[in-house]
Amino acid sequence: MFQTKVPLISVYNSIGSRPLDNWAVHQCKEGEIQYVQDDLLNSYVLQIKSPNVNYTCCINCPVNPKGSLGVRLPFVTLLVKNLGRFFMFEITILDSENIRRRLRVSNYHTIKKLSTFVTTLPISMGEGWNQLNLNLAEITIDSFKTTYVETVSVQVHANCRLRRIYFSDQQYKEDQLPIAYMMYGSKDVQEKPKSLLRKNSAVVDKYSAGDKL
């Protein structure tokens, strides 16, 4: 069905019994993190809501803050739903100077902000479900004048519904991806995820276009 292999590493997928096994869950009194049935996708997704996006109401992978995902694919894609509120996520990368830098992405900043260790990037989101794509290698060069080596961690804050997060070697078109990675793929799995469990190790699912899905 596919002519070439498609290197993909999925670090979050809402379809399954325990999607957050390898994630740390940080809830706060003002917010909520729970699984909800999304009518459009006809499947369960993770909803993160908080009246203040800066509250510690988020999920992050890996569980150990001193650990690293060790993912070296430079493109990251998030399938998220716009809830009409402020939203933020953060990617920590390791660069060629062996320094951990943070790429903070939000829909409430209007201009790029840069410091030695952090770059803040504005995004524009449409209504409903969005596919957010970042070229981490390009951002690292533009922001820090260094070379991207690997992704250390991923952190997702309020406010959004989250379907999947995956890394790839390039940005692929929808028809080049396995069905499970498409925005509206895998509707047939209706099992409600179990409690927000998490483990001490960060294990990622690896797929190629030739794998049976």
Secondary structure, 3 states (H helix, E strand, C coil): CCCCCCCEEEEEECCCCCCCCCCEEECCCCCEEEEEEECCCCEEEEEEECCCCCCCCEEEECCCCCCCCCECCCEEEEEEEECCCCCEEEEEEEECCCCEEEEEEECCCCCCEECCCEEEEECCCCCEEEEEEEEHHHHHHHHHCCCEEEEEEEEEECCEEEEEEEEECCCCCHHHCCHHHCCCCCCCCCCCCCCCCCCCCCCCEEECCCCCC
